[in-house]
Amino acid sequence: MAKANGQPRSAVMIAAEVRAGTLRPSALVKRALARMTEIAGLNAFVLVDHEGARSAGVDSDARAAAGHAGPLEGVPIAIKDFTPTRGHLTTRGSWSTGDHVPDADPVIVRRLKAAGAVIIGKTTTPEFAYSSYTHSPRWGVTRNPHDPQRTPGGSSGGSACAVATGCVPLAEGTDMGGSVRIPAALSGVVGLKPSLGRIPMDILPTVFDNISHFGPLASCVDDAALFLSVTQGPDDADIQSQPHPEPIEVPVQPAVEGLRFALSTDLGYYAVDPEVAARVEAAAEALERRGAHVERVDPPWSRKINDTWLEIWGVTLAAAWGESLPAFRDRMDPNVVALIEGARDMRAIDFKRIENYRTQLWRELRAILAGHDALLTPTCANVAPGLDTADKDFEVDLPDGRFAGLDMCCPFNLVPQCPAISVPIGTAHGLPVGLQIVGQRFADQQVLQIAKAVELDHGPAVLDAGNPVLSRTY
């Protein structure tokens, strides 16, 4: 797709030009489909809906011509294969789901379509969205566009790859333990985990889950805000959906002067790559130059947070998809099998007691946020790892007692009412680095305003002009 003043068009710009009659949605769809073919080797998509996207593009042309364009009119978007979509094969990355084609859309997809977005395909996910890598027994390995020998992150890795390579300016993802923010950071795009219930979550067997969120992978902060603005709001399909979320401004106005930020480059226990830590420190210094106050803090935390999250995640997988094990064990990811089997040893009373620990975690975070508007951390402790590594390589303690974790996201799914966003802030070792901004409860708008200020200092997603895979065209 065309560029404006040498810069890639955002979804906000695309929709504005469609409304003005200077861009035709059908042409945008054609270019997006062509781009998907160009980056096919990265394995970002499990399904490309040529016919459906072209038809939707023509319908969008007609709406725009009649003056009925929506806020996302004509914008090509991608939906994660974890999220059911009407008329599309939806596998959740597993053979155990068969060839299921849903006959209805969830709330988030209905709202995106109502806003004029055009779905062009479904993006890869690891089996049941379980991993920080996007490796699927059904669809294979998804690669990082900055270095195809590395992972783009997971579990929304296909969506991050689709945005980073310019197939789409926006893609949907899900975040249960960092699955939007991790691939955003490792692939060099923006990724938002909204506060719990901001976007109705109605695609799980239970509507009482409290670690799971929908969120956008986006080319810029304004696009993430636009996505949230059209998808947020209550719906009885999700009993936990927020009844009166504040409106989201688009475009986002940066606002950090006079704000107070807590900064922790290691959350008290992570082993963080020194170059990553230096990029985060530099981002904090840039915020200080904008009039913010930054104070370094040392949370009293340990890897017990990660172990606790993993216990919850194992039980979640076992309760939702454990019945698939007898028939499909040999075709399932061995790590999913291990998580499901391990969860069977969890006593109900011990699982309930996890809430006591989460309460302690919240009280400790609350003490930090009581004197600060947001907490700043790296999104990931390291840059994108190689495809020859796996989650288990990062679930260990180092000789110095530090935790070798890859991402620094799952602590904030245990306190899910706090929104968190990852924003690109440059590179370390030639690969993208993300800054994670964790806000006050339900303060999604403020988190976006802070992120916009960061983006102004560091630019949108990190690109290598010499890498043709990253040559965006939208």
C-alpha positions in Angstrom: 0.0 0.0 0.0 1.1 3.6 -0.6 3.0 5.7 1.9 2.4 9.2 3.0 5.4 11.6 2.9 7.7 8.6 2.9 6.2 7.1 6.0 3.9 4.1 6.2 0.2 5.0 6.6 -1.4 4.1 9.9 -4.9 2.7 10.2 -6.0 6.2 11.3 -4.6 7.7 8.1 -6.0 5.0 5.9 -9.5 5.3 7.3 -9.4 9.1 7.0 -8.3 8.9 3.3 -11.0 6.3 2.6 -13.6 8.7 4.1 -12.1 11.5 2.0 -12.4 9.4 -1.2 -8.7 9.4 -1.9 -8.2 5.7 -1.1 -10.4 2.8 -2.3 -10.8 -0.1 0.2 -10.8 -2.6 -2.7 -7.3 -1.4 -3.7 -6.1 -1.6 -0.2 -7.3 -5.2 0.1 -5.6 -6.1 -3.2 -2.3 -4.7 -1.9 -2.6 -6.4 1.4 -3.2 -9.8 -0.2 -0.2 -9.3 -2.4 2.0 -8.4 0.6 0.8 -11.6 2.4 2.2 -13.6 -0.6 5.5 -11.8 -0.4 6.1 -12.7 3.3 4.7 -16.2 3.1 8.0 -17.7 4.2 7.6 -16.2 7.6 4.5 -18.3 8.3 2.5 -15.4 9.7 -0.9 -16.6 8.4 -2.7 -20.0 8.6 -5.5 -18.7 6.3 -5.8 -16.1 3.6 -9.4 -15.2 2.8 -8.9 -13.9 -0.8 -12.5 -14.2 -1.8 -14.0 -12.9 1.4 -11.6 -10.0 1.7 -12.2 -8.9 -1.9 -15.9 -9.0 -1.4 -15.7 -7.0 1.8 -13.5 -4.5 0.1 -16.1 -3.9 -2.6 -18.8 -3.5 0.1 -16.5 -1.0 1.8 -16.1 0.9 -1.4 -19.9 1.3 -1.6 -20.2 2.4 2.0 -17.5 5.0 1.6 -19.0 6.3 -1.6 -22.3 6.7 0.1 -20.9 8.6 2.9 -21.4 5.8 5.5 -17.7 5.1 6.2 -16.9 3.8 9.7 -13.9 4.7 11.9 -12.0 1.7 10.5 -13.4 1.8 7.0 -11.4 -0.2 4.5 -8.6 -0.9 6.9 -7.2 -4.4 6.3 -6.8 -6.3 9.6 -5.9 -9.8 10.6 -7.4 -12.0 13.4 -5.5 -14.5 15.4 -6.4 -18.2 14.8 -7.2 -18.5 18.5 -10.2 -16.3 18.0 -13.2 -17.8 16.2 -14.5 -16.0 13.1 -17.6 -16.7 11.1 -16.9 -18.7 8.0 -13.2 -19.2 8.6 -11.3 -22.3 9.6 -10.5 -21.8 13.3 -8.0 -24.3 14.8 -6.4 -22.6 17.8 -3.2 -24.0 16.5 -4.2 -27.6 17.3 -5.1 -30.8 15.4 -7.6 -31.6 18.2 -10.0 -28.9 17.1 -10.6 -30.6 13.7 -11.7 -28.4 10.8 -14.1 -26.2 12.8 -15.7 -23.3 10.9 -17.7 -21.1 13.3 -21.1 -19.8 12.2 -20.9 -16.7 14.3 -18.4 -14.0 15.3 -17.5 -13.0 18.8 -18.2 -9.5 20.0 -14.8 -8.1 19.2 -15.0 -9.3 15.5 -18.5 -8.0 15.1 -17.4 -4.6 16.4 -14.4 -4.5 14.1 -16.5 -5.3 11.1 -19.2 -2.8 12.1 -16.4 -0.2 12.2 -15.6 -1.0 8.5 -12.5 -3.2 9.0 -11.8 -5.8 6.3 -10.6 -9.2 7.6 -8.0 -10.6 5.2 -6.9 -13.7 7.1 -6.1 -15.6 10.3 -2.7 -15.5 11.9 -0.6 -18.2 13.5 -0.7 -19.1 17.2 1.0 -21.9 19.2 -1.4 -24.6 20.3 -4.1 -23.0 22.5 -2.0 -19.8 22.6 0.2 -21.4 25.4 3.7 -20.2 24.5 6.0 -17.2 24.2 7.1 -18.7 20.9 4.8 -19.2 17.9 5.5 -22.8 17.1 2.4 -24.9 16.3 2.2 -28.7 15.7 -0.4 -28.0 13.1 1.0 -24.9 11.3 4.7 -25.1 12.0 7.2 -22.3 13.0 6.6 -18.6 12.6 9.7 -16.5 12.1 10.8 -13.0 13.1 10.9 -10.6 10.2 14.0 -8.9 11.6 15.8 -12.2 11.7 14.1 -15.3 10.3 16.3 -17.5 12.5 14.6 -16.0 15.6 11.1 -16.1 17.0 8.7 -13.2 16.6 7.4 -14.1 20.1 4.1 -15.5 21.1 1.5 -16.4 21.4 0.2 -13.7 19.0 3.3 -14.0 16.9 1.6 -14.3 13.6 -0.3 -11.0 14.2 2.9 -9.2 15.2 4.6 -10.5 12.1 1.7 -9.4 9.9 1.9 -5.8 11.3 5.8 -5.6 11.3 5.9 -6.6 7.6 3.2 -4.3 6.5 0.5 -6.8 5.6 -1.8 -4.9 7.9 -1.5 -1.9 10.2 -3.6 -3.6 12.8 -4.1 -7.2 14.0 -6.0 -8.7 16.8 -4.3 -10.7 19.5 -5.1 -12.3 22.9 -3.0 -11.8 26.1 -3.2 -14.3 28.9 0.4 -13.9 30.1 1.9 -11.4 27.7 0.8 -12.9 24.4 0.2 -9.4 22.9 3.1 -7.6 24.5 5.8 -10.2 24.0 5.5 -10.5 20.2 5.0 -6.7 20.0 8.4 -6.1 21.8 10.3 -8.9 20.0 8.9 -7.9 16.5 9.1 -4.1 17.0 5.4 -3.1 17.0 3.0 -1.7 19.6 1.0 -4.1 21.7 -1.7 -3.3 24.2 -3.2 -5.4 27.0 -6.2 -3.3 28.0 -7.6 -3.5 31.5 -9.7 -6.6 32.3 -13.2 -6.4 30.7 -12.4 -3.4 28.6 -13.1 -5.5 25.5 -15.6 -8.3 26.1 -13.9 -11.7 26.3 -16.4 -14.3 25.1 -14.3 -16.9 23.3 -13.3 -19.1 26.2 -15.4 -21.9 27.8 -15.8 -19.7 30.9 -16.6 -16.0 31.2 -15.2 -16.0 34.7 -11.5 -16.3 33.6 -9.6 -13.3 34.9 -6.2 -13.3 33.2 -7.3 -13.1 29.6 -7.6 -10.0 27.4 -8.1 -9.1 23.8 -5.7 -6.5 22.5 -4.3 -5.0 19.3 -0.9 -5.4 17.6 -0.5 -2.1 15.9 1.9 0.0 13.8 1.6 2.9 16.2 0.0 4.1 19.4 -2.8 5.9 17.6 -3.8 2.7 15.8 -3.9 0.8 19.1 -6.1 3.5 20.5 -8.4 3.3 17.4 -8.7 -0.4 17.8 -9.6 -0.1 21.5 -12.1 2.7 20.8 -14.2 0.6 18.4 -14.0 -2.7 20.4 -14.4 -1.6 24.0 -17.7 -1.4 25.9 -20.0 -3.7 27.8 -21.8 -6.7 26.4 -23.7 -9.4 28.3 -21.7 -12.0 26.5 -19.0 -11.2 29.0 -20.3 -10.7 32.6 -17.0 -9.1 33.5 -17.1 -6.5 30.7 -16.7 -3.0 32.0 -20.1 -1.2 32.1 -18.8 2.4 31.5 -15.3 2.6 30.1 -14.0 6.1 29.5 -13.9 7.2 25.9 -10.6 6.7 24.1 -9.2 9.7 22.2 -8.0 9.2 18.6 -5.4 10.5 17.8 -3.9 10.2 21.2 -2.5 13.4 22.8 0.8 12.8 24.6 0.7 13.8 28.2 3.5 13.2 30.6 4.5 16.6 32.0 4.3 16.5 35.8 3.6 12.7 35.9 5.5 10.5 38.3 6.9 7.2 37.0 8.3 4.3 38.9 11.1 2.6 37.0 12.3 -1.0 37.5 14.6 -2.6 34.9 14.5 -6.0 36.6 11.3 -6.1 38.7 13.6 -7.1 41.6 14.5 -10.6 40.3 15.0 -10.9 36.5 18.3 -11.2 34.7 18.0 -8.5 32.1 20.3 -8.0 29.1 22.4 -4.9 29.8 21.7 -3.4 26.4 17.9 -3.9 26.9 18.2 -2.3 30.3 20.1 0.6 28.8 17.4 1.2 26.2 14.8 1.3 28.9 16.9 3.7 31.0 17.2 6.0 28.0 13.5 5.9 27.4 12.9 7.0 31.0 15.4 9.8 30.6 13.6 11.0 27.5 10.4 11.2 29.6 12.2 13.2 32.2 13.2 15.7 29.5 9.4 16.0 28.7 8.8 17.1 32.3 8.1 13.8 34.0 9.6 12.6 37.2 11.2 9.2 37.3 12.0 7.3 40.5 13.8 3.9 40.5 12.0 1.3 42.6 12.9 -2.2 43.7 9.8 -4.4 44.0 10.0 -7.2 46.6 9.2 -9.8 44.0 10.6 -13.2 43.0 10.0 -15.9 40.3 7.2 -17.1 42.5 5.1 -14.8 40.4 6.0 -16.7 37.2 5.5 -20.1 38.9 2.1 -19.0 40.2 1.0 -17.8 36.7 2.2 -21.1 35.2 0.0 -23.0 37.7 -3.0 -20.9 36.7 -2.2 -21.4 33.0 -1.8 -25.1 33.3 -5.2 -25.4 35.1 -6.8 -23.2 32.5 -5.5 -25.4 29.6 -6.5 -28.6 31.4 -10.0 -27.3 32.1 -10.6 -25.9 28.6 -8.9 -28.5 26.4 -7.7 -31.4 28.6 -10.4 -33.7 27.2 -8.5 -33.7 23.9 -5.5 -35.5 25.4 -6.5 -39.1 25.1 -7.3 -38.9 21.4 -4.7 -36.4 20.3 -1.7 -36.7 22.6 0.6 -37.8 19.8 -0.3 -34.8 17.7 -0.2 -32.2 20.4 2.7 -30.0 21.5 4.5 -32.0 24.2 4.7 -28.9 26.4 0.9 -28.5 26.2 0.6 -32.1 27.2 2.9 -31.6 30.2 1.1 -28.5 31.3 -2.3 -30.3 31.2 -1.0 -33.4 33.0 0.8 -31.3 35.6 -2.4 -29.4 36.4 -4.2 -32.6 37.3 -2.1 -32.7 40.5 -3.4 -29.3 41.6 -5.8 -29.5 44.6 -8.8 -27.2 44.4 -8.0 -25.6 47.8 -4.5 -24.9 46.7 -5.7 -23.3 43.5 -8.1 -21.1 45.5 -5.2 -20.1 47.8 -3.4 -18.6 44.7 -5.8 -15.7 45.1 -4.1 -15.0 48.5 -0.8 -14.6 46.7 -2.3 -12.5 44.0 -3.7 -10.2 46.7 -0.2 -9.8 48.2 1.2 -9.0 44.7 -1.5 -6.4 44.2 -0.9 -4.8 47.6 2.8 -4.5 46.7 2.1 -3.0 43.3 -0.5 -0.7 44.8 2.1 0.6 47.1 4.3 1.5 44.1 1.4 3.0 42.1 0.2 5.0 45.1 3.0 7.5 44.5 3.3 7.1 40.8 1.1 7.3 37.7 2.6 4.2 36.0 5.4 1.6 36.3 8.0 1.4 33.5 9.8 -1.9 32.8 11.3 -3.7 29.9 8.6 -5.7 28.1 11.1 -8.6 27.6 14.4 -9.1 29.5 16.1 -10.2 26.2 15.8 -9.6 22.5 14.1 -12.2 20.3 15.7 -15.6 21.0 16.7 -18.1 18.3 14.4 -20.8 16.9 16.6 -23.4 18.5 15.5 -22.4 22.0 12.2 -22.9 23.9 10.2 -21.5 26.8 11.8 -24.0 29.2 15.2 -22.5 28.5 14.1 -19.4 30.3 12.3 -21.0 33.2 15.4 -21.4 35.2 17.4 -19.6 37.9 21.0 -18.5 37.1 24.0 -19.2 39.3 23.7 -15.7 40.8 20.1 -16.3 41.8 18.5 -14.2 39.1 15.6 -15.5 37.1 16.4 -16.1 33.4 12.8 -15.3 32.2 12.3 -14.1 28.7 9.4 -11.8 29.2 8.4 -9.5 32.0 4.7 -9.5 31.3 2.9 -12.3 33.2 3.1 -10.5 36.6 0.6 -8.0 35.2 -1.9 -10.6 34.1 -2.2 -11.5 37.8 -3.3 -7.9 38.5 -5.4 -7.7 35.3 -7.3 -4.5 36.0 -4.0 -2.7 35.3 -3.6 -1.9 31.6 -0.1 -2.5 30.1 1.3 -1.6 26.7 4.6 -2.3 24.9 6.1 0.4 22.8 9.2 0.1 20.6 12.2 2.1 21.9 15.0 1.2 19.6 17.3 -1.8 19.3 19.7 -4.0 21.3 22.0 -6.3 19.4 20.3 -5.0 16.2 16.9 -6.3 17.3 13.8 -4.5 18.7 13.3 -3.6 22.3 10.0 -2.7 23.9 9.2 -0.5 26.9 6.3 -1.8 29.1 4.1 0.8 30.7 1.8 -0.5 33.4 -0.9 1.8 34.5 -3.3 2.4 37.4 -6.5 0.3 37.5 -8.6 0.9 34.4 -6.4 3.9 33.3 -6.2 2.8 29.7 -6.4 6.3 28.3 -3.5 7.5 30.4 -1.3 4.5 29.4 -1.9 5.4 25.8 -1.0 9.0 26.4 2.3 8.0 28.0 3.0 5.6 25.2 2.4 8.3 22.6 5.0 10.5 24.3 7.5 7.6 24.2 6.7 7.0 20.6 7.4 10.6 19.7 10.8 10.2 21.2 11.6 6.9 19.5 9.5 6.8 16.4 7.0 4.0 15.4 8.0 0.4 15.1 11.7 -0.3 14.5 12.5 -0.9 10.9 15.7 -1.9 9.0 15.6 -0.1 5.7 17.9 -2.6 4.2 15.6 -5.6 5.0 13.1 -6.1 2.1 10.9 -8.2 4.4 10.3 -5.1 6.5 9.5 -2.7 3.6 6.0 -1.7 4.6 3.6 -0.8 1.8 0.3 0.2 3.5 
